[in-house]
């Protein structure tokens, strides 16, 4: 699967789950359907690029590991922000939750002014790639830690949500149900077989037309 095909798959889920342009509260969440779709496309592309980045390790195993990693990032961002404009862009008094501790669509906590990567809260909001990359790093660390403590691989989401491998079962189960439902309704195998549309990956070359044949008299 390519970044382009994965991005299209992620975007299709977003559009079907929460059609853009319908939010009315708070006022900072308002946008037209066209504006929302364009913003969704940017989010989907970022998730795909981070998940497919060769310098990042997926949090699943197998041939669809990176696509499933993208699906998990999408799941978390959906439950944490519903992809709303004011949370995505950090706008208004409710754009940052927890008294200003949690930031961007992945709701990353920044307690000591900077993340371990050296990013500030403003960095996470202004640069979506840093938001999703930091979220992925938390999942990677959570998976390693919880697996070392003999918890199952899905316990990484418990640690992401609560800081413990065996806490927050109800909200975490809800997130896994969303993840499983999306994979069932939008099979990855079909997404990987879709051919990119014309001009999606660059201009297409037109074949020269053949001159019409003359009829023999």
C-alpha positions in Angstrom: 0.0 0.0 0.0 1.3 3.5 -0.9 0.9 6.7 1.0 -1.6 7.9 -1.6 -3.8 4.8 -1.4 -3.6 4.7 2.5 -4.5 8.4 2.6 -7.5 7.8 0.4 -8.6 4.9 2.6 -8.3 7.0 5.8 -10.2 9.9 4.2 -13.1 7.7 3.1 -13.6 6.6 6.7 -13.5 10.1 8.0 -16.0 11.4 5.5 -18.4 8.5 6.2 -18.1 8.8 10.0 -18.4 12.5 10.5 -19.4 14.4 7.4 -17.5 17.8 7.5 -19.1 21.2 7.8 -21.8 20.3 10.4 -20.2 21.4 13.6 -21.8 24.6 15.1 -20.4 24.7 18.6 -18.1 26.2 19.6 -17.9 28.9 17.0 -14.3 28.1 16.4 -15.4 24.6 15.1 -17.5 26.1 12.3 -16.4 25.6 8.7 -18.0 24.9 5.3 -18.3 21.4 4.0 -15.6 22.2 1.4 -13.3 23.6 4.0 -13.8 20.7 6.2 -13.2 18.2 3.5 -9.9 19.9 2.5 -8.8 19.8 6.2 -9.8 16.2 6.5 -7.7 15.4 3.4 -4.7 17.1 5.0 -5.2 15.0 8.2 -5.6 11.8 6.3 -2.4 12.5 4.4 -0.5 13.2 7.6 -1.6 10.0 9.2 -0.7 8.0 6.1 2.8 9.6 5.8 3.6 9.1 9.5 2.4 5.5 9.4 4.4 4.7 6.3 7.5 6.6 7.4 10.5 4.2 7.1 12.0 5.7 10.3 8.9 4.7 12.3 8.0 1.3 13.7 4.4 0.1 13.3 2.6 -1.0 16.4 1.2 -4.1 14.7 2.8 -7.1 13.0 2.1 -8.6 9.6 1.8 -7.4 6.0 -0.8 -4.7 6.9 1.0 -3.5 10.0 1.5 0.1 8.8 -2.1 0.4 7.5 -3.4 -0.9 10.9 -1.2 1.6 12.7 -2.8 4.3 10.6 -6.2 3.0 11.6 -5.3 3.1 15.3 -4.1 6.7 15.0 -7.3 7.6 13.3 -9.3 5.8 16.0 -7.6 7.7 18.8 -7.9 11.0 17.1 -11.6 10.4 16.4 -12.4 9.6 20.0 -10.2 12.4 21.4 -11.3 15.2 19.1 -13.9 14.0 16.5 -11.5 15.8 14.1 -13.1 19.1 15.0 -11.6 22.3 13.7 -11.0 24.1 17.0 -9.2 21.1 18.5 -7.2 20.4 15.4 -6.0 24.1 15.2 -6.1 24.8 19.0 -8.6 27.6 18.6 -10.7 29.3 21.4 -11.1 28.6 25.1 -12.0 24.9 24.6 -9.5 24.2 21.9 -7.2 22.7 24.5 -8.6 20.4 27.2 -7.6 19.6 30.7 -6.9 23.2 31.6 -4.6 23.5 28.7 -2.6 20.4 29.4 -3.8 18.3 26.4 -3.2 19.3 22.9 -4.0 18.6 19.2 -6.2 15.8 17.9 -4.3 13.1 19.7 -4.7 15.0 23.0 -1.0 14.8 23.9 -0.2 15.9 27.5 2.7 18.3 27.8 3.6 18.6 31.5 7.2 19.9 31.3 6.9 22.5 28.6 8.3 20.0 26.0 7.7 16.4 24.9 10.7 14.0 25.0 11.2 14.9 21.3 11.7 18.5 22.3 8.4 19.7 20.9 6.3 22.3 22.7 2.5 22.3 22.9 2.5 25.0 20.1 4.5 22.6 17.9 2.0 19.9 18.3 -0.9 22.2 17.3 0.9 24.0 14.5 2.4 20.8 12.9 0.0 17.9 12.6 2.9 15.6 11.7 4.4 16.2 15.2 1.0 15.6 16.8 0.6 12.2 15.2 4.2 11.3 15.4 4.2 11.9 19.2 1.0 9.9 19.5 2.7 7.0 17.6 5.8 7.2 19.9 3.6 6.9 23.0 2.0 3.8 21.4 5.3 2.3 20.5 6.6 2.8 24.1 3.4 1.6 25.6 3.4 -1.6 23.5 7.0 -2.4 24.5 6.4 -1.8 28.2 3.0 -3.6 28.5 4.3 -6.6 26.5 7.3 -6.8 28.8 4.9 -6.9 31.8 3.0 -9.9 30.1 0.0 -7.9 29.1 -1.6 -8.4 25.7 -0.6 -6.2 22.7 -3.9 -4.3 22.9 -3.0 -3.0 26.4 -0.9 -0.3 24.7 -4.1 1.7 24.4 -4.8 1.3 28.1 -1.5 2.9 28.9 -2.0 5.6 26.3 -5.4 6.5 27.9 -4.6 6.1 31.6 -0.8 5.6 32.1 -1.4 2.0 33.2 -1.5 -1.2 31.2 -4.6 -2.5 33.0 -6.7 0.6 33.6 -9.5 2.5 31.7 -11.0 -0.7 30.3 -14.4 0.9 29.3 -13.2 3.8 27.2 -10.4 1.6 25.7 -12.8 -1.1 24.8 -14.9 1.5 23.0 -11.9 2.6 21.0 -11.0 -1.0 20.0 -14.6 -1.6 18.9 -14.4 1.4 16.6 -11.0 0.2 15.3 -12.4 -3.3 14.6 -15.6 -2.0 13.0 -13.7 0.2 10.6 -11.4 -2.6 9.5 -14.5 -4.8 8.9 -16.5 -2.2 7.0 -13.5 -0.8 5.0 -11.3 -3.9 4.2 -7.6 -3.0 3.8 -7.2 -5.6 1.1 -9.6 -3.7 -1.2 -8.0 -0.4 -0.4 -4.6 -1.7 -1.4 -5.8 -2.9 -4.8 -7.4 0.4 -5.8 -5.6 2.1 -8.6 -4.8 5.8 -8.2 -6.9 8.2 -10.2 -5.5 10.0 -13.1 -3.3 12.9 -12.1 -3.3 11.8 -8.5 0.4 11.0 -8.5 1.4 13.4 -11.3 0.4 14.4 -14.8 -0.5 11.6 -17.1 0.9 11.4 -20.6 -1.6 11.4 -23.4 -1.1 8.8 -26.1 -0.8 10.3 -29.6 -3.8 9.7 -31.8 -3.5 7.5 -34.8 -4.4 9.1 -38.1 -7.6 7.7 -39.5 -7.2 5.0 -42.1 -8.2 5.9 -45.7 -10.7 3.6 -47.4 -9.6 1.9 -50.5 -11.5 3.1 -53.5 
